[in-house]
């Protein structure tokens, strides 16, 4: 599954783990993406949506 929200285009960001001795290793932060059934233009579709969009009501879930 793609790690990108189809509503807000939130995706993976990268950075560093920083140890106590200040050694740096690459790491990634991934958004919490859920595959849900939602109403899109009056029809039910499966979309990949982040939990922030689900919680804020930007997506109307289908029953």
N, C-alpha and C positions, 0 to 999 in steps of 0.2 A: 504494500500500500504506500502511496506517495505521502510524504510527510509535509503536506501543504494544505492549508484550509482553502476550500473553494469559495468561501464567502469573503474573507478578509485578506487572503493570500499570505497569511502568517506561515513562515517556514522555519527551517533549521538555521540556527546561528552558531558560529564557532568562536572559540576562545582558548584559554589556557587553564589547566590545573596548575596552581602555584603551590609548591611545597614550602615547608618551613625554611629550608635552605635556599629558597627562591629559584629552584629548578622548575622549568616550565615544560609541560607536555600538552599536546593538542587534545581538545575535547569538544563535544558538541552538545548543544541544548536543543532538544526536540519538542515541538508543541504537542499537546495532548489531543490527538486527532481521533475522532470517532466516526465510524461509517454508519450513517443514520438514514432512515426513510424520511424524506421531507417533501413538502409541497413546493414545487417550483413551477411557476406560471400555470397554476391550476392542475398540474398533474403530479403524481407521486414518482419521485426518483430517489435513487440512493446517491448520497453525496458525502464527501469527506469534509467534516466540519470540526473546528477546534471547539473545546468545551467553553471557551469564553463567549463565542458566538451563540452556542446553545443556551447558555445561562442568561445572556442579555436579551434573548428573544429575537435575534436577527434571523433565526430560522424557525419556521413553523413545522413541527414534526407531524408526520402522517400517522394515523392510527391503524 
